[in-house]
Amino acid sequence: MTIRDAYDVAVVGAGPAGLAAATLAARAGLATVLFDEQPAAGGQIYRAAGITPLRAGSVLGDDYWRGRGLIEAFAASGAQHVPGATVWSLSREREIGVTHGGAARIVRATRVILATGAIERPFPIPGWTMPGVMTVGAAQILLKTAGLKPDGKVWIERKGGSWSPEEEASFKRPTIEMFERQSHPLYASARLWDDGIIDPRRSREALALSLSATLNAPIPPTRFGLFRM
Ligand SMILES: Cc1cc2nc3c(=O)[nH]c(=O)nc-3n(C[C@H](O)[C@H](O)[C@H](O)COP(=O)(O)OP(=O)(O)OC[C@H]3O[C@@H](n4cnc5c(N)ncnc54)[C@H](O)[C@@H]3O)c2cc1C
């Protein structure tokens, strides 16, 4: 992809706002470039709408698929799309610092439209770094770009509103119970997550129990004399 040194219009952000602006500018005959750091157009709300592997259309609702129309109109407009491009500076002279394909460069534009949209602002809660804990935005990105959703039971915690102490306790109870049950050493050992912990004073007992358990199964003929584990 050849990025020119100068354009009539440079748009930053390929969400609905940036796509619409770039389409309009290109249709008006202006040399237009659209920089976006994502690999595909769509921004947050229409993320990956043109390339998502999701087949069940109803999962994200009709609104999501309207994004495809915007992306197609943009693709047909003649504007240049530069995905995977991060804009890191903009001077008063409308010189745009952009990194693309591992190289940084300066591009000039007569007009610059910033359509960099929204970002999610996660707030820390106890346990937010634990495996399996993610923000709703991350869950959406997973769904839209890879067609994946978290496995098993999903709890959603949100900020705002109010609830009584009883409601809070009832909301947290299943998580606390699950945590207590699953953090027991035997739970992890039983699932081969570790090598097990045996009190040294009871190691002979555990060995005898293991040998006794093996005797419950028929012993197949072997050709080795001694087997060491
Ligand atoms: C995590 C998340 C989930 C959301 N979910 C919903 C929802 O379910 N329903 C709903 O109605 N609204 C949702 N919103 C709000 C909705 O996404 C926005 O209102 C809408 O996407 C804004 O469109 P936009 O074109 O202004 O910007 P965006 O869609 O945010 O697009 C901006 C684009 O600019 C790019 N960009 C930003 N900075 C740079 C830079 N420096 N260089 C290059 N590219 C850059 C971004 O990667 C992005 O692709 C969500 C927002 C977020 C953050």
The ligand as an SDF file (V2000), in Angstrom:
LIG
                    3D

 53 58  0  0  0  0  0  0  0  0999 V2000
  -16.1020   -1.1740   24.3060 C   0  0  0  0  0  0  0  0  0  0  0  0
  -17.2800   -0.4100   23.7370 C   0  0  0  0  0  0  0  0  0  0  0  0
  -18.4870   -1.0660   23.4890 C   0  0  0  0  0  0  0  0  0  0  0  0
  -19.5930   -0.3730   22.9760 C   0  0  0  0  0  0  0  0  0  0  0  0
  -20.7610   -1.0560   22.7670 N   0  0  0  0  0  0  0  0  0  0  0  0
  -21.8260   -0.3910   22.2710 C   0  0  0  0  0  0  0  0  0  0  0  0
  -23.0660   -1.0650   22.0340 C   0  0  0  0  0  0  0  0  0  0  0  0
  -23.1720   -2.2680   22.2670 O   0  0  0  0  0  0  0  0  0  0  0  0
  -24.1100   -0.3640   21.5270 N   0  0  0  0  0  0  0  0  0  0  0  0
  -24.0120    0.9700   21.2480 C   0  0  0  0  0  0  0  0  0  0  0  0
  -24.9960    1.5730   20.7570 O   0  0  0  0  0  0  0  0  0  0  0  0
  -22.8580    1.6390   21.4700 N   0  0  0  0  0  0  0  0  0  0  0  0
  -21.7720    1.0040   21.9720 C   0  0  0  0  0  0  0  0  0  0  0  0
  -20.6290    1.6990   22.2140 N   0  0  0  0  0  0  0  0  0  0  0  0
  -20.5600    3.0980   21.8420 C   0  0  0  0  0  0  0  0  0  0  0  0
  -20.3080    3.1770   20.3250 C   0  0  0  0  0  0  0  0  0  0  0  0
  -19.2850    2.2500   20.0130 O   0  0  0  0  0  0  0  0  0  0  0  0
  -19.8600    4.5090   19.9300 C   0  0  0  0  0  0  0  0  0  0  0  0
  -20.8700    5.4350   20.2450 O   0  0  0  0  0  0  0  0  0  0  0  0
  -19.5880    4.5580   18.4280 C   0  0  0  0  0  0  0  0  0  0  0  0
  -18.7750    3.4690   18.0200 O   0  0  0  0  0  0  0  0  0  0  0  0
  -18.8700    5.8490   18.1450 C   0  0  0  0  0  0  0  0  0  0  0  0
  -18.5340    5.8690   16.7630 O   0  0  0  0  0  0  0  0  0  0  0  0
  -17.3000    6.6980   16.2850 P   0  0  0  0  0  0  0  0  0  0  0  0
  -17.2120    6.5580   14.7970 O   0  0  0  0  0  0  0  0  0  0  0  0
  -17.3660    8.0680   16.8520 O   0  0  0  0  0  0  0  0  0  0  0  0
  -16.0080    6.0240   16.9660 O   0  0  0  0  0  0  0  0  0  0  0  0
  -15.5560    4.5100   17.1560 P   0  0  0  0  0  0  0  0  0  0  0  0
  -16.5650    3.5570   16.6830 O   0  0  0  0  0  0  0  0  0  0  0  0
  -15.0610    4.4090   18.5550 O   0  0  0  0  0  0  0  0  0  0  0  0
  -14.3050    4.4130   16.1630 O   0  0  0  0  0  0  0  0  0  0  0  0
  -13.1120    5.1290   16.3970 C   0  0  0  0  0  0  0  0  0  0  0  0
  -11.9860    4.4190   15.6460 C   0  0  0  0  0  0  0  0  0  0  0  0
  -10.8320    5.2190   15.7490 O   0  0  0  0  0  0  0  0  0  0  0  0
   -9.7210    4.4060   15.9530 C   0  0  0  0  0  0  0  0  0  0  0  0
   -8.6820    5.2140   16.5900 N   0  0  0  0  0  0  0  0  0  0  0  0
   -8.7410    5.8440   17.7940 C   0  0  0  0  0  0  0  0  0  0  0  0
   -7.6120    6.5100   18.0220 N   0  0  0  0  0  0  0  0  0  0  0  0
   -6.8140    6.2910   16.9400 C   0  0  0  0  0  0  0  0  0  0  0  0
   -5.4910    6.7250   16.5800 C   0  0  0  0  0  0  0  0  0  0  0  0
   -4.7730    7.5070   17.3920 N   0  0  0  0  0  0  0  0  0  0  0  0
   -4.9680    6.2930   15.4120 N   0  0  0  0  0  0  0  0  0  0  0  0
   -5.6940    5.4960   14.5810 C   0  0  0  0  0  0  0  0  0  0  0  0
   -6.9370    5.0630   14.8760 N   0  0  0  0  0  0  0  0  0  0  0  0
   -7.4890    5.4640   16.0330 C   0  0  0  0  0  0  0  0  0  0  0  0
  -10.2400    3.2940   16.8380 C   0  0  0  0  0  0  0  0  0  0  0  0
   -9.4200    2.1250   16.7660 O   0  0  0  0  0  0  0  0  0  0  0  0
  -11.6150    3.0660   16.2100 C   0  0  0  0  0  0  0  0  0  0  0  0
  -11.5650    2.0890   15.1820 O   0  0  0  0  0  0  0  0  0  0  0  0
  -19.4850    1.0070   22.7160 C   0  0  0  0  0  0  0  0  0  0  0  0
  -18.2810    1.6760   22.9710 C   0  0  0  0  0  0  0  0  0  0  0  0
  -17.1840    0.9790   23.4650 C   0  0  0  0  0  0  0  0  0  0  0  0
  -15.8930    1.6950   23.7390 C   0  0  0  0  0  0  0  0  0  0  0  0
  1  2  1  0
  2  3  1  0
  2 52  2  0
  3  4  2  0
  4  5  1  0
  4 50  1  0
  5  6  2  0
  6  7  1  0
  6 13  1  0
  7  8  2  0
  7  9  1  0
  9 10  1  0
 10 11  2  0
 10 12  1  0
 12 13  2  0
 13 14  1  0
 14 15  1  0
 14 50  1  0
 15 16  1  0
 16 17  1  0
 16 18  1  0
 18 19  1  0
 18 20  1  0
 20 21  1  0
 20 22  1  0
 22 23  1  0
 23 24  1  0
 24 25  2  0
 24 26  1  0
 24 27  1  0
 27 28  1  0
 28 29  2  0
 28 30  1  0
 28 31  1  0
 31 32  1  0
 32 33  1  0
 33 34  1  0
 33 48  1  0
 34 35  1  0
 35 36  1  0
 35 46  1  0
 36 37  1  0
 36 45  1  0
 37 38  2  0
 38 39  1  0
 39 40  1  0
 39 45  2  0
 40 41  1  0
 40 42  2  0
 42 43  1  0
 43 44  2  0
 44 45  1  0
 46 47  1  0
 46 48  1  0
 48 49  1  0
 50 51  2  0
 51 52  1  0
 52 53  1  0
M  END
$$$$
